[in-house]
Amino acid sequence: MDRKIKVVMAKLGLDIHWRGVYLVSQFMKEAGMDVVYLGNKFPTEIVEAAIEEDADVVGLSSLSGNHLALGPIVVDMLREKGLDRVKVFMGGVMPPDHAKRLEKEYGVQKVFLPDTPMQEIIDGINAAVNNTH
Amino acid sequence: MKIEKKELVDELIERSLKGEKLSISRLISMVERSDEYAPYIMEKISPHAGKAYYIGVTGPPGAGKSTTVDRLISMFCKNNLSVGVIAVDPSSPFSGGSLLGDRVRMNVKSEKMDVFIRSMSSGRVMGGLARTSKEAARILDACGKQIIIIETVGVGQSELDIAEATDTVVVILTPESGDSIQIMKAGLMEIADIFVINKADRPGAEDISTSIRGMLKRSLRKRDWDPQIFMTSASISKGIDELYAGIWSHYDHLDENSRLEQRRKRQLRQELHTRIENEFAKILWDMVHKKDIEQVVNDAWLRRADPQNTAQQFVWSSLRDSGLWPQKQ
């Protein structure tokens, strides 16, 4: 059976730093995942896309300081809509203690900070998704 | 365990037919992944399909297909029609993965609009659609979407599957799409019901439109519909009203003299033909021993044998060995 991981990737809100999310998206493609890239989107649209695409993973890129403001909203809205098995990953620039809070308090599966090796991102996603199936 | 799953699938189908997005999405995934219940789902869903109007959007990469689809979605919604979109992008031949970017251009969606967009990767299929694009479209149709738009991967000259899957084919070109020789070539140019010259604010738009008009005029093919040509600049929403009206005029044309039925029946015939062929091939492949094929490859390699003859001999000897075909007299 054909079971590819489907990822919905977005730049969170009005954040223009696209290079990171492009790089990670391309790497995911090369790791055999189906990556739906949304561009800049707000939580409502991201969750809508996750529903329609039946995503396994939502990836949010934030380098503009909106990670604590918008990240948790995406997680909450996904749970509200019944998408319990969708894993949310974040990446970008933020204080390490914010990253910890997102993981511990707000239900983000994992935050990848700068200098994370690409393979670690791929492995992290694979492991998280395969745990649910 | 099995029974539980069937109940779950039945519930998904029931909810989908009521228009619940999450269930529709799950159904499409199950069909896409060839779940053991995929045939069951399609059997239950199909009788509810067939009410929607199917529009195909195709053309070379970067011509503006997704942007045009985005503008058309808002036109349909403005007219209180619900829209389902299947957007196909290519898969990597190396990793099998894909980067599906059509949604980047599709931004008009608001909560008030009844729209369902699904991205699909093409897999190994070369015709411009994914293996299960038609099934996904059928599911959206059955679940109440009135307009179905299927957007192909960025195609070359011969990815023409879209013509067999939709009622109206819109081919989107740009002023840079080629001179009159390119326009005269077989394939893509022949399947269009509607031509769009997008990015028409750039130089050369008139020239390509003239080439298309010339090609159509010289054509000997009997048509009951004269393909129309529209100039658009989709990114600034120019020419979209006219294109929208053009699409409906093709629908009106199909609506007369049961042309729509004829077109769909022809497509069904073609689809069944292909599927029956695939079923036969599957059955016959199962009879063949993988070991035998390796041997044939090695043998052909050593003898520098001609592949066509080798294949033919292999098939006939397999058929005779299986007892399905009488031995040679």
Boltz contact constraints between the chains, C-beta under 6 A:
constraints:
  - contact:
      token1: [A, 1]
      token2: [B, 33]
      max_distance: 6.0
  - contact:
      token1: [A, 2]
      token2: [B, 33]
      max_distance: 6.0
  - contact:
      token1: [A, 25]
      token2: [B, 99]
      max_distance: 6.0
  - contact:
      token1: [A, 29]
      token2: [B, 97]
      max_distance: 6.0
  - contact:
      token1: [A, 29]
      token2: [B, 98]
      max_distance: 6.0
  - contact:
      token1: [A, 29]
      token2: [B, 99]
      max_distance: 6.0
  - contact:
      token1: [A, 30]
      token2: [B, 95]
      max_distance: 6.0
  - contact:
      token1: [A, 32]
      token2: [B, 95]
      max_distance: 6.0
  - contact:
      token1: [A, 32]
      token2: [B, 96]
      max_distance: 6.0
  - contact:
      token1: [A, 32]
      token2: [B, 97]
      max_distance: 6.0
  - contact:
      token1: [A, 33]
      token2: [B, 97]
      max_distance: 6.0
  - contact:
      token1: [A, 34]
      token2: [B, 98]
      max_distance: 6.0
  - contact:
      token1: [A, 34]
      token2: [B, 121]
      max_distance: 6.0
  - contact:
      token1: [A, 35]
      token2: [B, 99]
      max_distance: 6.0
  - contact:
      token1: [A, 36]
      token2: [B, 100]
      max_distance: 6.0
  - contact:
      token1: [A, 36]
      token2: [B, 119]
      max_distance: 6.0
  - contact:
      token1: [A, 37]
      token2: [B, 101]
      max_distance: 6.0
  - contact:
      token1: [A, 38]
      token2: [B, 103]
      max_distance: 6.0
  - contact:
      token1: [A, 39]
      token2: [B, 104]
      max_distance: 6.0
  - contact:
      token1: [A, 51]
      token2: [B, 21]
      max_distance: 6.0
  - contact:
      token1: [A, 51]
      token2: [B, 22]
      max_distance: 6.0
  - contact:
      token1: [A, 51]
      token2: [B, 25]
      max_distance: 6.0
  - contact:
      token1: [A, 52]
      token2: [B, 25]
      max_distance: 6.0
  - contact:
      token1: [A, 52]
      token2: [B, 116]
      max_distance: 6.0
  - contact:
      token1: [A, 52]
      token2: [B, 117]
      max_distance: 6.0
  - contact:
      token1: [A, 52]
      token2: [B, 118]
      max_distance: 6.0
  - contact:
      token1: [A, 54]
      token2: [B, 25]
      max_distance: 6.0
  - contact:
      token1: [A, 54]
      token2: [B, 29]
      max_distance: 6.0
